[in-house]
Amino acid sequence: MARVEVRDDLSALEGYHSPQVDVAVRLNTNDSPFAPPEAFRLALAELTRDIDWNRYPDRGAARLREAIASLHGVDAANVFAANGSNEVLQTLLLTFAGPGRRVVSFEPTYQLHGHIARLTGATVVEVERADDFALDVEAAVGAVTTHQPHVTFLCSPNNPTGLVETPDTVRRLAGVVPGLLVVDEAYGQFADWSADELVNEDGNVVVVRTFSKTWSMAAARLGYLIGPRWLVSELDKVVLPYHLDAFKQAAGVLAVGFRAEMEERVAAVVSERERVSSRLRGLPVRAYPSGANFVLFRPTDRSGHDTWRGLLDLGVLVRDCSGWPRLADCLRVTIGTNDENDAFLRALEEVLT
């Protein structure tokens, strides 16, 4: 039997990969270095006893949406939850992108914005950032004015560069984009402000968040969106029925009750991020300012891949970004525990010297 060929527009695409290697210090995936509080783990284990495993979960995830809404001071009707922020992005693009529609991203940025958009059949317009990876606001305004995109992505803090966009920048873009302005805040809790304050019923700003980073729940795959009620209603039409299982919904509701512990973890990561950034400035690397839980840096005296290989040989895994467009020789290190960060810094000093 002849093999069925994939769509012509997908045949040249590559999947999204983050290589995993068994090493002592793994700092390449931007997840939390801290486990959830023990009280959370025990309470969640108890909650599993009350799940009706033979019944479908609440299709509307009502309690979960109410819990998330309480974090942002909005109504549950403004919340859409899904299996990780990537499924949120996918549902957004299935609803508002697709063949004959355009999506704008500002590169370099999170690779799945463009990847998922292309999977839906949309045309992706990549607008280059400045040499220091900051957003050239005038170039951005010109691009969205010219291309009239249906969806515009703005990642803040930006992955992999760490840059946090200013409120003025987001407001300026929101005022000129003809479609949705999706502000991806997967690392938003590590920054000093959030675009959720710009979300309103008459606006076009949508904010995407995840439980994977600051809530120490990467294994659960839970993400959400804050947006206008009408938009959430449209997403509910597109997402698969019963897409959020009962266990995940219970875990999300429970996690919101541990907000104080989450904020303690965020503060610890931010403190370590500043310490690591300070140490990097004393080494032969260019470290880019970051408002996230990672730091992008570029060695000045040797290649990025050779540096990555040297770190790996010493038991430290970071993300090698050197093959990505405009990120030649760049590496990205996730902020870990104090001990993990010390191990990374010691290894980097050894490799570089």
Secondary structure, 3 states (H helix, E strand, C coil): CCCCCCCCCCCCCCCCCCCCCCCCEEECCCCCCCCCCHHHHHHHHHHHHHCCCCCCCCCCCHHHHHHHHHHHCCCHHHEEEECHHHHHHHHHHHHHCCCCCEEEEEECCCHHHHHHHHHCCCEEEEEECCCCCCCCHHHHHHHHHHHCCCEEEEECCCCCCCCCCCHHHHHHHHCCCCCEEEEECCCHHHCCCCHHHHCCCCCCEEEEEECCCCCCCHHHCCEEEECCHHHHHHHHHHCCCCCCCHHHHHHHHHHHCCHHHHHHHHHHHHHHHHHHHHHHCCCCEEECCCCCCEEEEEECCCCHHHHHHHHHHCCEEEEECCCCCCCCCCEEEECCCHHHHHHHHHHHHHHHC
